[in-house]
């Protein structure tokens, strides 16, 4: 029987992009994956720095959505998924997080949310299943780590 981990909270909060864990992107260290991801949307280095210094991952997310800056070329055409994959790979190189991810075994990881995001997760507010891109990325990273351990 397939095990599902639905929602990155409680014992699985570590799977969230809002967990504090320094990650490097483009030569800059960010306090969370969310900070790095939101900053990566933009080419403007000053705006990236503002996002990097946001007080919380939620504030970083709001800044990444609130500014009338043009997003970098190709963001919605695949760059976003590449960035999300890269920063999560950085996070799961940290021994603590690598071990926690590996401990999920072969469970299907589903990032659920109540704010309607059906790209990165599976929204509980819509009837159609979401793309669960974050869950898929995490399972891909986990598979690679499992293969390394062999």
Backbone bond lengths (Angstrom), bond angles and torsions (degrees), N, CA, C in turn:
res aa  C-N    CA-C-N  psi(-1)  N-CA   C-N-CA  omega(-1)  CA-C   N-CA-C  phi
1 X - - - 1.459 - - 1.534 109.37 -
2 X 1.304 116.62 133.87 1.456 122.44 -178.47 1.520 110.21 -76.02
3 X 1.327 115.24 130.36 1.467 120.87 175.87 1.522 108.39 -91.81
4 X 1.325 115.96 140.51 1.457 122.21 177.25 1.518 108.85 -118.81
5 X 1.305 115.83 137.97 1.462 121.99 168.85 1.520 104.86 -110.83
6 X 1.323 114.81 107.71 1.463 120.87 -176.59 1.528 108.88 -108.97
7 X 1.298 114.41 113.51 1.453 119.96 178.56 1.518 111.03 96.73
8 X 1.305 115.43 128.42 1.458 121.28 -177.94 1.527 108.95 -96.93
9 X 1.331 113.73 71.63 1.466 121.77 -178.36 1.524 108.86 -139.68
10 X 1.302 115.98 173.82 1.466 122.80 179.62 1.535 110.32 51.22
11 X 1.329 118.42 -123.70 1.470 121.10 -177.91 1.520 112.95 -63.15
12 X 1.323 116.77 -17.33 1.467 120.85 -177.67 1.526 112.90 -110.92
13 X 1.313 116.05 17.07 1.476 121.71 178.61 1.525 111.02 -59.06
14 X 1.327 116.71 -29.36 1.468 120.74 -178.67 1.525 111.90 -60.45
15 X 1.328 118.45 -21.25 1.464 121.84 179.32 1.530 112.33 -74.97
16 X 1.303 117.17 -15.63 1.458 122.73 -176.98 1.529 111.75 -71.05
17 X 1.319 115.93 147.45 1.463 121.73 173.46 1.523 111.76 -73.66
18 X 1.326 117.02 -7.03 1.461 121.29 -178.90 1.529 112.64 -91.82
19 X 1.302 118.94 -2.05 1.465 122.69 178.14 1.521 109.20 -73.92
20 X 1.308 116.36 136.28 1.464 119.96 178.09 1.517 109.89 -73.53
21 X 1.311 114.82 116.09 1.458 123.75 178.15 1.526 105.72 -161.11
22 X 1.317 116.73 113.29 1.459 119.54 -178.34 1.522 111.17 -56.50
23 X 1.332 115.37 130.62 1.460 121.91 176.00 1.526 108.06 -132.53
24 X 1.309 114.92 145.72 1.462 120.82 179.69 1.512 109.39 -101.33
25 X 1.321 114.69 135.43 1.454 120.14 171.64 1.518 107.86 -142.97
26 X 1.312 116.44 126.67 1.458 122.91 176.98 1.530 111.61 55.90
27 X 1.336 115.60 38.36 1.456 120.99 176.81 1.515 115.79 80.30
28 X 1.328 117.30 5.50 1.460 122.24 -178.98 1.523 108.31 -119.13
29 X 1.319 116.92 139.24 1.463 121.52 177.88 1.529 108.71 -95.77
30 X 1.323 114.59 128.05 1.461 122.46 -179.89 1.529 109.12 -112.48
31 X 1.334 117.62 151.11 1.472 120.03 -176.62 1.532 114.81 -74.72
32 X 1.322 117.45 -20.24 1.472 121.31 178.26 1.522 108.84 -147.29
33 X 1.312 115.49 164.52 1.461 120.01 173.00 1.528 110.52 -61.14
34 X 1.313 116.74 -37.55 1.467 119.75 -178.03 1.519 111.33 -62.83
35 X 1.332 116.71 -43.45 1.466 119.87 176.55 1.532 110.16 -58.26
36 X 1.331 116.65 -47.91 1.466 120.83 -177.72 1.524 111.00 -63.65
37 X 1.311 117.08 -45.01 1.456 121.31 -178.14 1.525 111.45 -62.47
38 X 1.311 116.42 -47.58 1.471 119.74 -178.46 1.528 110.76 -65.11
39 X 1.313 117.91 -40.10 1.469 120.67 178.49 1.521 111.40 -65.34
40 X 1.321 116.46 -37.01 1.467 121.21 -176.71 1.528 112.65 -65.53
41 X 1.308 117.70 -14.16 1.468 120.72 179.06 1.527 112.44 -65.64
42 X 1.331 115.94 -20.02 1.462 120.67 -168.86 1.525 112.10 -121.35
43 X 1.319 115.56 148.36 1.458 120.85 174.37 1.520 111.83 -85.83
44 X 1.322 117.28 -22.65 1.460 122.34 -176.91 1.530 109.87 -68.95
45 X 1.328 116.61 111.70 1.466 121.21 -175.24 1.523 112.78 -67.65
46 X 1.323 117.72 -32.40 1.471 119.93 177.10 1.522 110.71 -65.98
47 X 1.338 117.28 -40.50 1.456 120.50 178.77 1.526 110.51 -69.15
48 X 1.326 116.79 -37.58 1.468 120.14 175.09 1.526 110.07 -58.47
49 X 1.329 116.13 -40.71 1.464 120.27 -179.04 1.529 111.10 -66.05
50 X 1.318 117.05 -38.40 1.466 120.96 176.26 1.524 109.28 -59.96
51 X 1.316 116.79 -45.32 1.462 120.88 -179.46 1.524 110.17 -66.23
52 X 1.321 117.58 -41.85 1.474 121.34 178.89 1.526 110.93 -56.81
53 X 1.320 116.33 -36.88 1.473 120.82 -176.32 1.523 113.71 -91.98
54 X 1.320 117.28 8.80 1.466 120.05 176.52 1.526 109.46 -58.20
55 X 1.320 117.09 145.09 1.468 121.96 -174.93 1.519 113.85 -66.18
56 X 1.325 117.25 -26.38 1.465 119.99 -176.77 1.521 109.21 -147.91
57 X 1.328 117.16 163.72 1.464 119.08 175.06 1.533 112.13 -61.25
58 X 1.319 116.65 -35.14 1.466 119.97 177.14 1.516 111.88 -63.84
59 X 1.342 115.52 -40.32 1.468 119.59 176.81 1.526 110.40 -65.70
60 X 1.341 117.14 -39.12 1.470 120.78 177.87 1.525 109.93 -61.80
61 X 1.317 116.26 -42.50 1.471 120.90 179.09 1.523 110.37 -62.05
62 X 1.329 116.72 -44.57 1.463 120.71 179.39 1.530 110.71 -62.71
63 X 1.318 117.13 -41.80 1.463 120.29 178.82 1.525 111.25 -64.74
64 X 1.320 116.15 -38.11 1.457 120.31 178.96 1.511 113.23 -66.35
65 X 1.317 115.87 -19.35 1.466 120.42 -179.47 1.529 113.26 -106.38
66 X 1.320 117.53 -16.64 1.455 119.86 -169.69 1.510 114.60 -92.22
67 X 1.300 117.75 -21.85 1.462 121.83 -172.28 1.526 111.74 -84.66
68 X 1.301 115.56 141.93 1.457 119.70 178.61 1.536 110.19 -90.07
69 X 1.316 114.93 48.35 1.460 121.97 174.31 1.516 107.76 -94.71
70 X 1.308 117.44 143.57 1.464 117.10 173.89 1.518 110.10 -70.33
71 X 1.326 115.20 137.99 1.460 118.78 175.82 1.519 108.62 -72.64
72 X 1.293 115.13 156.56 1.458 119.90 -179.25 1.524 110.62 -63.19
73 X 1.299 115.50 154.30 1.462 121.28 -179.26 1.521 110.99 -56.57
74 X 1.317 115.51 136.18 1.454 121.80 174.60 1.514 115.75 78.98
75 X 1.327 117.39 4.57 1.471 119.79 -175.51 1.525 111.83 -54.47
76 X 1.314 116.34 -51.44 1.463 120.18 -177.82 1.529 112.93 -80.69
77 X 1.319 116.58 -6.99 1.470 120.58 -178.35 1.522 111.90 -103.41
78 X 1.310 116.87 24.78 1.457 119.59 174.61 1.515 116.30 126.03
79 X 1.326 117.56 -21.85 1.464 119.60 -179.57 1.529 110.32 -63.50
80 X 1.317 117.04 -37.82 1.471 120.36 -179.03 1.527 110.84 -58.88
81 X 1.318 117.41 -43.62 1.467 120.91 179.76 1.532 110.14 -66.58
82 X 1.315 117.50 -39.73 1.465 120.88 177.60 1.521 111.13 -61.66
83 X 1.329 116.44 -44.38 1.466 121.07 179.31 1.525 110.13 -64.22
84 X 1.330 116.92 -46.14 1.465 120.34 -179.90 1.525 110.38 -60.20
85 X 1.313 117.07 -40.51 1.469 120.94 178.07 1.527 110.67 -63.84
86 X 1.300 116.39 -45.48 1.462 121.07 -177.98 1.529 111.96 -62.58
87 X 1.329 116.64 -49.32 1.464 117.76 -176.22 1.529 111.38 -68.98
88 X 1.314 117.65 -33.04 1.462 118.84 176.40 1.522 111.07 -70.13
89 X 1.319 117.57 -35.57 1.461 119.78 175.26 1.526 110.06 -60.96
90 X 1.330 117.41 -37.46 1.475 120.97 177.13 1.532 110.46 -63.18
91 X 1.305 115.71 -46.89 1.469 120.65 -178.71 1.523 111.52 -59.23
92 X 1.322 117.06 -42.96 1.464 120.01 -174.49 1.528 113.16 -86.33
93 X 1.331 116.22 10.13 1.474 121.18 166.39 1.536 109.67 -87.29
94 X 1.317 116.69 -16.66 1.466 121.56 175.69 1.526 106.75 -71.59
95 X 1.348 118.21 122.40 1.465 120.46 -173.03 1.527 115.20 -49.49
96 X 1.318 117.25 -43.81 1.472 120.26 -178.99 1.527 111.11 -58.13
97 X 1.325 116.42 -47.92 1.460 120.16 -177.14 1.523 111.97 -75.00
98 X 1.335 117.07 -33.74 1.467 120.11 175.82 1.524 109.97 -59.49
99 X 1.328 117.43 -46.52 1.466 121.09 -179.01 1.526 111.59 -65.15
100 X 1.319 116.47 -39.48 1.464 119.51 178.43 1.527 111.22 -65.02
101 X 1.331 116.59 -41.97 1.462 119.66 178.32 1.524 110.60 -65.13
102 X 1.314 117.20 -44.88 1.463 120.27 178.88 1.529 111.57 -61.00
103 X 1.326 116.49 -32.47 1.469 120.78 -179.50 1.531 112.47 -67.75
104 X 1.332 117.57 -12.39 1.472 119.51 176.40 1.527 111.18 -77.10
105 X 1.332 117.13 -4.52 1.464 121.48 175.28 1.506 112.84 61.73
106 X 1.312 114.96 -123.68 1.462 120.30 179.73 1.526 111.79 -112.22
107 X 1.320 116.61 18.61 1.464 120.29 -179.68 1.521 110.54 -61.69
108 X 1.312 115.73 145.90 1.460 121.51 173.50 1.527 107.08 -78.52
109 X 1.331 116.18 123.56 1.464 122.07 -177.58 1.528 109.30 -96.66
110 X 1.324 115.44 121.41 1.459 120.69 -177.75 1.521 109.13 -125.90
111 X 1.317 115.66 115.66 1.457 120.75 177.17 1.519 107.43 -81.52
112 X 1.324 116.49 104.57 1.460 120.49 178.62 1.524 108.98 -93.76
113 X 1.311 115.36 154.28 1.461 119.67 177.91 1.523 109.06 -154.66
114 X 1.311 114.77 164.75 1.466 120.88 -179.65 1.532 111.51 -113.65
115 X 1.336 116.94 8.93 1.459 119.82 -177.01 1.531 112.85 -106.48
116 X 1.330 117.07 12.81 1.457 120.61 171.29 1.519 115.89 86.17
117 X 1.336 118.16 16.01 1.470 121.11 -179.78 1.522 109.56 -85.81
118 X 1.316 116.17 100.71 1.455 121.21 178.91 1.528 112.33 -100.44
119 X 1.321 116.65 8.48 1.467 119.96 174.98 1.518 109.55 -90.03
120 X 1.314 116.66 -58.17 1.468 120.94 -176.05 1.518 112.04 -83.35
121 X 1.307 116.77 -20.00 1.458 120.01 -177.71 1.509 112.17 -142.32
122 X 1.308 113.26 -150.26 1.458 122.22 179.22 1.520 105.86 -133.05
123 X 1.312 115.78 105.93 1.452 120.59 -175.10 1.522 111.27 -73.11
124 X 1.300 115.57 137.09 1.462 120.87 176.46 1.528 110.98 -81.25
125 X 1.337 116.85 -3.37 1.463 120.06 -177.48 1.526 112.88 -100.80
126 X 1.327 117.16 -1.36 1.461 120.01 178.15 1.519 109.07 -121.71
127 X 1.311 116.14 157.86 1.466 119.19 -176.04 1.527 112.99 -86.54
128 X 1.317 117.81 -28.47 1.469 120.52 -179.53 1.524 110.19 -82.81
129 X 1.318 117.38 146.43 1.468 119.11 178.24 1.526 110.61 -67.53
130 X 1.325 114.93 145.70 1.454 120.20 179.04 1.517 111.93 -82.71
131 X 1.324 115.47 172.83 1.465 121.40 179.35 1.526 112.08 -75.45
132 X 1.332 117.45 -24.19 1.465 122.70 178.03 1.533 111.95 53.39
133 X 1.312 116.96 42.37 1.464 120.85 -178.22 1.531 112.26 -56.72
134 X 1.333 117.88 -40.67 1.464 119.54 179.86 1.519 110.59 -64.72
135 X 1.304 117.80 -44.86 1.461 120.50 177.62 1.519 111.82 -59.41
136 X 1.328 116.86 -42.47 1.466 120.95 179.08 1.527 111.42 -63.88
137 X 1.325 116.43 -41.23 1.467 120.53 177.80 1.518 110.15 -61.82
138 X 1.325 116.83 -45.77 1.469 120.14 -178.70 1.526 111.53 -64.20
139 X 1.323 117.15 -38.45 1.466 119.27 178.45 1.529 110.99 -68.61
140 X 1.326 117.97 -33.75 1.462 121.34 175.95 1.524 110.78 -66.08
141 X 1.320 116.53 -43.89 1.471 120.95 177.77 1.522 109.26 -62.74
142 X 1.327 116.35 -44.83 1.467 120.32 179.38 1.521 110.95 -59.29
143 X 1.306 118.32 -43.68 1.476 121.30 178.67 1.522 110.95 -60.36
144 X 1.317 116.78 -41.72 1.460 119.92 178.80 1.529 111.01 -65.30
145 X 1.317 117.28 -40.34 1.463 120.64 177.96 1.529 111.02 -66.54
146 X 1.322 116.34 -38.97 1.471 120.33 177.04 1.527 110.36 -61.95
147 X 1.325 117.24 -41.03 1.466 121.64 179.60 1.525 111.13 -65.91
148 X 1.327 116.67 -37.61 1.474 121.65 177.55 1.525 110.71 -62.69
149 X 1.331 115.65 -34.60 1.469 120.48 -175.18 1.533 112.24 -75.59
150 X 1.328 117.86 -12.36 1.472 120.80 -178.32 1.509 112.52 -73.48
